[in-house]
Amino acid sequence: MAMDSSSPLLVLSSQFIWPKEDLVDAYDEKLSEPHVDLHGFLKGDQKATIEASHLVRTACMKHGFFQVINHGVDQTLLATALDKMGPLFNLPFHLKTTASAKMWGFSTAHSNRFSSKLPWKETFSFGFDHCKTSNNEALVVDFFSSILGHEFQEIGALYEKYCEAMRDLGLALTELLGISLGVERSHFRKFFEDGSSIMRLNSYPICEQGSVALGTGPHCDPTGLTILHQDQVGGLEVFADNKWHTVPPSQNALVINVGDIFMALCNGEYKSCVHRALVNKHKERRSLAFFLCPRKDKVVRPPETLVVGGGSRKYPDFAWSELLEFTQKYYRADAVTLQNFTKWVVSARPCDV
């Protein structure tokens, strides 16, 4: 990884050292999770759809994690999107520090927000509006040009195309999840289809002291669904059955995990996936994470069919903008974000008189 001497990721300071309880080794066993074949579902095959929905339901009730194959996303696009991360993360560090705008652009270990337990990684993040495409407003292209220069227009166009593919896959997955939950097929798709999602490119540099550092600490994603495309280095782990399990990379598969928004949407029936990323002392690791999000003012509320026990609700109504504000301003995302957000949002609202 090309960085100049001012990069904070060249030296493992105390800020990057994690508590022992977060560094518990994973068991040698791999996570028991299905590889869901989407070919029949995407082609409208009823039998294949039922089989896929059963696999998804089992995984989501247990740990909220599964992988998909035959997902319809062009393999060349996936490979190119991973390859073109090089020109971005190999930029001089002093240029990366200026290429940021609020929550977008480059971030080095989130050091602008936190002073301890820093993740050993660099990220490049940007937004993607589901209702804007390259045919009307090329927002991703414009963002790359404005923050990095016109010479990055082509890479911006690539990632805009990548986001469009992830949006389409994500919305299809919401239909499969709806079927698996026994609700109307388009229910969750309608909730997310006019949303504004988050795209994040992750680069985990080589870390010679990986035994005391983490690429990403234990957390649940506060968003709806995450679609992860990773290289073959490995490092992803999922917490299930009270222990950490390794998730080795699988060629041509995309990793899917449930986030906090979707857990609230299904009234807690499906689990938001607790996961982390290890660092590697021999190889740099890279991944692309697409976080499917609704429109910011959408009210997160489960359908009545998923509210059991005579109207028992596990979470109050809230807008995605409220949860986003909570994680950006007041709370670092971890394994219990939704529970603590629920307490915060209830206490922050005026009591009924």
N, C-alpha and C positions, 0 to 999 in steps of 0.2 A: 504494500500500500504506500503510495507516494505522499508523504507529508513532510513539511519543513519542521525545523526545530521548535517552532512555537506550538505545535500540536500537543494537546493535553493527553493524547493517547500513546505518546511515546514512553511515558514513565508511569509505572503503577504506583500512584500516590495513595495515601490512606483513604481518599474519597472513593476509590474503586474497590476497596476491600469490603466484602460482605460478611454479615454475621454468620456464625457457624450453623445456626438453625436453617439458614437459607441455602447452605452449601452441601446439604445431605446428598450423598452419592445416589445415583440411580441404580436400580437393580439391573442385573445383566439381561433380564427378560425384556422383550419388546412389549409395547402396549398391544393388548388384544383389541384391535380395531379393524373394521371392515374396509375393503376396497370396493366401493360401490360402483358398479358398471352402469353408467347413465345412458348407454346407447339406446336401449329399448325405450326408456322413459322419454328421452328427447324425440324419439320417432313416434311416440304415441302408442306404444305397445302396452296394453292394459296389464297383462301378466307380469311383464318386466317391471312395470311401474309399481305394482303391489310388492314384488320381491324387493325392489330397491327401498321402498318406504319402510318395510319391516326391518331391514338392515339399519337404516338411518334412525329409526325409533329406538332400537336396542342400544345403539351407540350413544344417542343423545340423552337417554334416561340414565345411562351409566356415567359418562364423563364428558359428553358434548363434543366429541372429536371423531372424525372419519376422513377417509380419503376418497377421491373420485377419479375414475378412469373413463376413457371414451367420453370425455366431457364436452367435446366439440370445439375446444379452443385449439387453434392452429399451432402445431408443435414448433414451426419455424418462428412464429411470433413469440412464443414462450422463450425459445433459445436466444433470440435476438434481444429481447427485453432484458434478459439476464446479462448478456454480453455487453450491452451498451451502458451498464452501470459503471464499467471501467473508466470511460472518459469523464464521468461525473465525479467519482470518488478519488480519481487520480489528479484532480485539479489541485493547485497549490493551496495550502491551508488558509493563507491570508485571503484568498479569493472566496473560499467557502464561508468564512466568517462574515463577509459582506452580503452573501447570497441568502438572505433570510428575510421573511416578512411575517411578523406576528407568529402564528403557529406553523407557517409554511417555510419551505426552503431547507437549508442545511441545519442540522443540530448535532453537536458533538457531545454525546453522552448526556444530553439534557442538562448540561452544567449551568445553563442559564436559569434553570428552575430549582435545581436541587444541589445540596452541598455534601451529601453522603450517599452511600450505596449507589454510586453512579454505574450505569451499564457500560460495558466495554464495547462501544459501537459508535458508528456514525450513521445518521439517517438523512434522507432527503424526502420531504413530504410535500404533497400538494392536494388540492381538492378537485373533485370531479362531479359536475352537475349532471344528473341523469337525463335531464331534458335538453341539454346542450350537446350538440355533436359537431363534428368537423364540417357538416353541411351548412351550419348557420354561424355559430360562434365557436371558434377553435380556442377555448379557454385554456386548455393545457399548453398548447403551442404558444399562446400569448404569454403565459406565465413563465415558461422556459426562456422565451426571448427577453422578457422584461428583467428577469433576475440573473440570467447568465449571458445574454447577448444573442444577436441574430444567428450566430454560427451554431446555436443549439436548437434552432427551429426544427431540423430534421429529427433530432432525438425527441423533442417535444411531441412531434406528430406520431412517432412510434409509441410513446407512452399514452397518448390520447387514444390511439387504436387499441392498445392493451387494456385501458380502462373500460372502453366500450365493450370489449369481449368479457371482461370480468363482471361488468354490470349485467350483461345478458345472462351469464352463467349464474350469477347471484340471484337474479329474479326467478330463474328457472328453479333454483334450489329452494326458494321460498315456497314455490308450488309443491314441490316434493315434501317439504316439511309440513305444509298444511295438510296434505293427504295423510301423512304419517300420524298427524294429531287428530284426524277425523273432522277437520273443519272444511269449509268450502274452499276448493282448490285455489281460487284467486284471492282469498282473504289477505294473506300476508304480502302477496305480490302487489296488491293495490296500496298497501301501507308503505312499501318501499319504492314503488316505481317512479315517483316524482321527487326522489330524495337527492341528497348531495353527499357523496361518499368521500372517503379519504384514501389516498394512495401513498404508501410509504416504501421507500427503497432502503434496505438495511445492509450495512457493511460491518462485519465483525473482524477487526484486524487480528493478526497473530498475537497471542498473549503468552509469554513464557511462564507467567505465574498464574496459570489458569485455575489452580486449586483454590485460590482465594477470591477469584473474580467471577462475574457472570456477564454474559452478553446482554441478557434481559432477565430481570428478577421475576420471581413467581407472581403471576397476575392473571386476571381475567380481562379480556377485551371489553371495554364498556359499550362497544358498538353492537350492530345487529348480528352479522355473520362476518367471518374472516376467511378470505381465500388466499392461501399462501403458496407461492411458487418458490422453491428453494433449490440451491445447487446440491451437489452430491457430497459435500463435506460432512454434513450432519451436525447435530448439536441440539435439536429440538427435543424437549421432554415434556410429558404430560403427567399430572398428578391424578392417580386413580387408586382406589382401594387402599388409601392412606400411605401411598409410597410413590416415588417417582419412577416412571418407565421411559425408556428410550424410544424414539420414533425415527428409525433409520430412513434416509431419503429413498423414495421409490420412483424409479424412472417413469416418466410420462404421467405421473399422478399429481393431483393438486390436493393440498391439505385444506380441510374445512373444519372450522370450529365455531360453536355457538358462543355469542357474546351476551353481555348483560341485558341489552335491549330485548333480544329475542327471548331470553329467559323470563323477563317481565311480561312480554307479549303472550307467552303460553302459561302464565301464572305459575311459573316455577316447575312445570312438568319436565322440561328439558333443562339440563345443567349448562351453565356457562363454564367453558373449559378453562381449568387452571393449568397454566403452562409456563415454561421458562426456556431460555436458550443458553447453552454452555459456550465457552470460548475454546479455541483450539491453539495449541502451542506450535503447531507445524504448518497449518494452512489457514488462509483467510476464508471466511464464509460470507456468502451473500444470499439475500432473499428479497422477494417482493411480496408485500402484504397489501391486499385490497380490502378495506373495511366497508362493508355495505351499511349505509346509514339512511335513515328517513329524512324528510324535510325537517328542518330544525324546530318548526312549530307543531309538528305532528304529536298528538297526545298518545302516549303509550298506554294501551288498555287492552286486556285480553278479551277475546270473544266470549259471549255468555256461556257457550258450550264447554269452555275450559274453566269456568268458575264453579267449583264444586262445594259441597257442604252448605247448601242454602245461601250462597252468596259470599263465600269465604274468599277474600282477596289477600294475596301474599304481599302485594306492593301497591302503593297508591298510584293514581293517575299522575303522569309527569310528562313533560315535553323533553325531547332529545336535547334541546338547547340547555335545559336545566342540568342534565347529567353531564353534558359537555363542559359547562361552566364549572361544575363541581370538580371534575378531574383536571381542568386546566388551571384553576385558581386556588382551590382549597385542599385537594386530596390527591395523593399519588396512587394511581391505579394499582390494585393488588388483588389478592384472592377473595376479598370480602367487600369490594367496592360498592356493589349494589345494596348490600345490607346497610352499610354506613351512609350511603347516599339517601336511602329511605328515611333514616333517622334525621338526616340533615334537612331534607326537603320538607318533611312534616313539621319540624321545629321552626323552619324559616317562614312558613305560611301563617297568616293570621288565623286565630281560632274563630270558629263560627259563634256568633252571639245568639 
